[in-house]
Amino acid sequence: MKQNDKDNQSHYCVLYTQTLKQWEVTTVLKKKLPEGRGTVFYPCIELWRHDRKATEIRALFPGYLFIRSDMEPEELHHFIGEHRRDVSSFIKELRISEKKISGGDAAEQADEANGYQYIRMDLKEDEKAFLDFLLACGNEDTGQEADGDAEVKDGTCREDTRKAGICKNSDGEESVAALRIPTEGVLRMSYGYREGGKYVVMKGPLKEYQNRIARVNAHDRKAYLDIKINGRAVRAGFEVKPKRYWFPDDSDAPMVLHDGTEVNLENLRNMMMGAKKQR
């Protein structure tokens, strides 16, 4: 079978485990998964931390991980079952049901031990498309946009430990809040501006999804998309800068305050001049 054919037949399995065991469970299942049959990952996002004046990598869906594979639901179910004891945490399969098979041709496809056939409820097309998009996002540094008010250090991670996939602070201690950083599925910060009630992404992975931005918390530098994965809302790191930052020669560009309010300086100047004349 050609690789493209396999990709077309791939689907997602959603798993739930202990939040602090995401890295362990993902690593074990990824190693055990037969070569060429898919991958295991948990999406992460880069977010701004006001208290640290730096960005930090966090799990997008704490406790959730995803298997993208061309395995049939029953085959994948048995694969997960075989390796439950290889990790020191529970693993719960989501969006799966089991149907009792009493006889006939379908019984030959059922679990021989208990006569059950496992049916997986696949994700919606937009959910799968966004997970594919996340999976293509690697753990590469995208650099920090300009004002010099932050340095990308993945929160408390030293550079040498970050590359090794283990976050440690400057004292060499691993923090509970410091995640091990996966090599795929990391959605880095994006940057842009607001115009006419909409947001334009100038730099970063959200360029592809700027039309799906539902709202932005400019103070916390977060964007919320109108997409849900397995019923959970999607957010991403997004910093809003004035349009004049991107287009310094555009004198008509409004100024954007920290709360996202747009202020047109030219209109404000005209209003003030008009008030003076009336006096």
Secondary structure, 3 states (H helix, E strand, C coil): CCHHHHHHHCEEEEEECCHHHHHHHHHHHHHHCCCCCEEEECCEEEEEECCCCEEEEEECCCCEEEEEECCCHHHHHHHHHHCHHHCCCCCEEECEEEEECCCCHHHHHCCCCCCEEEEECCCCHHHHHHHHHHHHCECCCCCCCCCCCCECCCCCCCHHHHHCCCCCCCCCCCCCCCCCCCCECEECCEEEEEECCEEEEEECHHHHHHHHEEEEECCCCEEEEEEEECCEEEEEEEEECCHHHHCCCCCCCCEECCCCCEECHHHHHHHHHHHHHHC
